[in-house]
Amino acid sequence: MKNILVAGGTDGLGLEIVKLLIEDTSNHVIVLGRNPEKLKSIIGKIDFYKIDVSNEVEVENFEKSFQVQLDILIISVGIFGHGKIEDFTFAQIRNSLEVNLLGHMFLTKALFSQLLPGSRVISINSMSGINATKERSLLCAAKWGLRGFYNALSEEWKGRNIMITQIFPGFFDSEYMDKVGIPKDKGKAIKKELIAKQIVGVCNLPDNVYLPEIQIKNISYT
Ligand SMILES: NC(=O)c1ccc[n+]([C@@H]2O[C@H](COP(=O)([O-])OP(=O)(O)OC[C@H]3O[C@@H](n4cnc5c(N)ncnc54)[C@H](OP(=O)(O)O)[C@@H]3O)[C@@H](O)[C@H]2O)c1
């Protein structure tokens, strides 16, 4: 049995990953997020913790109460940000970094002591963590920061046998952009099922195989 925690597993790619993981009934899947109502159809098959990852106090309380030793931690939390720097409010700038960067750091720190030797951390980053694109300054800042954070942790954890895989997808078909009022035609989007399958593939790799990073480019947008 594998204990797998999916943060941001209530919607989009994270939910797709959760649905695939529960098909293997030997997995114990734990979902962390803010909106359990999105999980109605699978609620008996998972454990759920209601947490806003950008809230330090909530993450700290979770750290104190959560006692499950993890084989895999997947963090798929994210909010989109698009626009010119002069048009963002200070609150939007802060919120983007709190959710897209600090929240991932809080959670990784909080769950570190529960990560078993040989476990995997799978970070859902973005092509915005590799490329710098106009009007993506908030997202690029957070995603480049996230890449730096996990690159450094990969070095720090070498002796601990914890493998970090960073996933860098291009545009895929979730409601991520629509949620912030930027609807985008999904005709040329990558199907999120395809990305979820790659991630579940990483979860099922043999213990002696390590994939540090995977880029999944959408060549319609490069
Ligand atoms: N869609 C794309 O084209 C695309 C491309 C490249 C990378 N990505 C990345 O892929 C990841 C997943 O995105 P997605 O497209 O699947 O978006 P999504 O459908 O909007 O899902 C985002 C998830 O993050 C959770 N979340 C947001 N803020 C949170 C918070 N403060 N605390 C806890 N959970 C929070 C959401 O939960 P709630 O139910 O609580 O809102 C939801 O489960 C993100 O890291 C995103 O940056 C997306």
Ligand as a Chemical Component Dictionary entry (heavy atoms), coordinates in Angstrom:
data_LIG
# 
_chem_comp.id                   LIG 
_chem_comp.type                 NON-POLYMER 
_chem_comp.pdbx_formal_charge   0 
_chem_comp.three_letter_code    LIG 
# 
loop_
_chem_comp_atom.comp_id 
_chem_comp_atom.atom_id 
_chem_comp_atom.alt_atom_id 
_chem_comp_atom.type_symbol 
_chem_comp_atom.charge 
_chem_comp_atom.model_Cartn_x 
_chem_comp_atom.model_Cartn_y 
_chem_comp_atom.model_Cartn_z 
_chem_comp_atom.pdbx_ordinal 
LIG N1  N1  N 0  -3.839  24.858 -16.577 1  
LIG C1  C1  C 0  -2.708  25.109 -17.197 2  
LIG O1  O1  O 0  -2.666  25.421 -18.400 3  
LIG C2  C2  C 0  -1.407  25.011 -16.436 4  
LIG C3  C3  C 0  -0.211  25.070 -17.159 5  
LIG C4  C4  C 0  0.991   24.924 -16.513 6  
LIG C5  C5  C 0  1.021   24.719 -15.148 7  
LIG N2  N2  N 1  -0.151  24.665 -14.444 8  
LIG C6  C6  C 0  -0.044  24.406 -13.011 9  
LIG O2  O2  O 0  -0.724  23.196 -12.716 10 
LIG C7  C7  C 0  -1.163  23.216 -11.354 11 
LIG C8  C8  C 0  -2.626  22.826 -11.313 12 
LIG O3  O3  O 0  -3.376  23.801 -12.022 13 
LIG P1  P1  P 0  -4.776  23.479 -12.704 14 
LIG O4  O4  O 0  -4.707  23.991 -14.079 15 
LIG O5  O5  O -1 -5.180  22.091 -12.439 16 
LIG O6  O6  O 0  -5.670  24.530 -11.896 17 
LIG P2  P2  P 0  -7.053  24.378 -11.097 18 
LIG O7  O7  O 0  -7.979  23.497 -11.838 19 
LIG O8  O8  O 0  -7.469  25.756 -10.796 20 
LIG O9  O9  O 0  -6.604  23.615 -9.771  21 
LIG C9  C9  C 0  -5.816  24.293 -8.819  22 
LIG C10 C10 C 0  -5.886  23.566 -7.500  23 
LIG O10 O10 O 0  -5.186  24.376 -6.535  24 
LIG C11 C11 C 0  -6.016  24.495 -5.379  25 
LIG N3  N3  N 0  -5.738  25.725 -4.635  26 
LIG C12 C12 C 0  -5.696  26.983 -5.116  27 
LIG N4  N4  N 0  -5.406  27.841 -4.118  28 
LIG C13 C13 C 0  -5.265  27.081 -2.987  29 
LIG C14 C14 C 0  -4.971  27.379 -1.642  30 
LIG N5  N5  N 0  -4.730  28.640 -1.237  31 
LIG N6  N6  N 0  -4.905  26.368 -0.759  32 
LIG C15 C15 C 0  -5.150  25.084 -1.145  33 
LIG N7  N7  N 0  -5.439  24.739 -2.409  34 
LIG C16 C16 C 0  -5.501  25.731 -3.321  35 
LIG C17 C17 C 0  -7.420  24.488 -5.948  36 
LIG O11 O11 O 0  -8.280  24.128 -4.893  37 
LIG P3  P3  P 0  -9.641  24.844 -4.539  38 
LIG O12 O12 O 0  -10.648 23.840 -4.876  39 
LIG O13 O13 O 0  -9.487  25.066 -3.095  40 
LIG O14 O14 O 0  -9.726  26.117 -5.350  41 
LIG C18 C18 C 0  -7.322  23.395 -7.002  42 
LIG O15 O15 O 0  -7.458  22.122 -6.424  43 
LIG C19 C19 C 0  -0.885  24.627 -10.848 44 
LIG O16 O16 O 0  0.308   24.621 -10.094 45 
LIG C20 C20 C 0  -0.689  25.424 -12.120 46 
LIG O17 O17 O 0  0.172   26.539 -11.918 47 
LIG C21 C21 C 0  -1.355  24.813 -15.058 48 
# 
loop_
_chem_comp_bond.comp_id 
_chem_comp_bond.atom_id_1 
_chem_comp_bond.atom_id_2 
_chem_comp_bond.value_order 
_chem_comp_bond.pdbx_ordinal 
LIG N1  C1  SING 1  
LIG C1  O1  DOUB 2  
LIG C1  C2  SING 3  
LIG C2  C3  SING 4  
LIG C2  C21 DOUB 5  
LIG C3  C4  DOUB 6  
LIG C4  C5  SING 7  
LIG C5  N2  DOUB 8  
LIG N2  C6  SING 9  
LIG N2  C21 SING 10 
LIG C6  O2  SING 11 
LIG C6  C20 SING 12 
LIG O2  C7  SING 13 
LIG C7  C8  SING 14 
LIG C7  C19 SING 15 
LIG C8  O3  SING 16 
LIG O3  P1  SING 17 
LIG P1  O4  DOUB 18 
LIG P1  O5  SING 19 
LIG P1  O6  SING 20 
LIG O6  P2  SING 21 
LIG P2  O7  DOUB 22 
LIG P2  O8  SING 23 
LIG P2  O9  SING 24 
LIG O9  C9  SING 25 
LIG C9  C10 SING 26 
LIG C10 O10 SING 27 
LIG C10 C18 SING 28 
LIG O10 C11 SING 29 
LIG C11 N3  SING 30 
LIG C11 C17 SING 31 
LIG N3  C12 SING 32 
LIG N3  C16 SING 33 
LIG C12 N4  DOUB 34 
LIG N4  C13 SING 35 
LIG C13 C14 SING 36 
LIG C13 C16 DOUB 37 
LIG C14 N5  SING 38 
LIG C14 N6  DOUB 39 
LIG N6  C15 SING 40 
LIG C15 N7  DOUB 41 
LIG N7  C16 SING 42 
LIG C17 O11 SING 43 
LIG C17 C18 SING 44 
LIG O11 P3  SING 45 
LIG P3  O12 DOUB 46 
LIG P3  O13 SING 47 
LIG P3  O14 SING 48 
LIG C18 O15 SING 49 
LIG C19 O16 SING 50 
LIG C19 C20 SING 51 
LIG C20 O17 SING 52 
# 
